[in-house]
């Protein structure tokens, strides 16, 4: 695969070309030249109003395969990821069967092997959802797993989690966790606050998140392992994580795009598309998350793309399943939240790639793994261009700003 990207503003803080307009010549999947002007008789992409960064990483998404392919499958998910600017996607293990064995990890890796997007299965740490027995983590690691956790289900068994953290230290793996104390949050429908009281719905207090974070930080510190919290939704959660980092605990965090845009006020008309887990919090929390992400206190963004079919959402609110599709609108959501191109590149590429131990350099001789995007180009997200099999998004029908132009990865490109 040979391609020339012209006039792009390069985003790579380790590169002498950072924030400069450059031409990038890629031959046989590797960056051959980065110069102010290059002429070559290859496929040429004019990116004069666009940016080029390292390939974006989605730290948590659900492709529903195997077991729930009517909502999404690996094929549709991969095409969706490429169009959304992601060269790498970490998929949750909450499939049927669970991704809790080397054969299931291999199934995911093999099914995505020929695509431009790399899939990274999050390996389920227990052999079943009952959290009774540790899965064969070493075997899953050898099969290609680099993140471990129980995906959409926060690990409640502290003893099992400690064993997993201790084991992960030996293989340099990272534990990924949605912080949620289920004994507090179970049966809750939304964030606990004035709005939940007004609507007469059972609430999930942010205390459920804080308690889990405090417990897991203590376990991580004891095990001297690596832990990533994803879906953090409150100001105090971030403050707890920052305090742990100052103590030297190897803990990081990410936020979803929808927690940067919406609050519990959006549930006033019982729209089930806003029913997510962790729930949408207060305006104070939302504003703080945007500020913390912009300043780098929050490391990264994870889409938490969660497809649900119409029968799971078009029901009474109390019976609706949680989650929204969000991968295709992640970039535009960050633009809408007010982030700059550099901040977006840092959140979707630099920090996430560091977390997974992926190459993070745009340099001559390196394999090309790039995302090309425009901050100013506008588009309308609608049923016709929605690439997910599902349609559970409150953004459908909205005019958005910020458009992905393409990706380059694995000696392939999509433009």
Order of alpha helices (4+ residues) and beta strands (2+ residues): beta-beta-beta-beta-beta-beta-alpha-beta-alpha-beta-alpha-beta-alpha-beta-alpha-beta-alpha-beta-alpha-beta-alpha-beta-alpha-beta-beta-alpha-alpha-alpha-alpha-beta-beta-beta
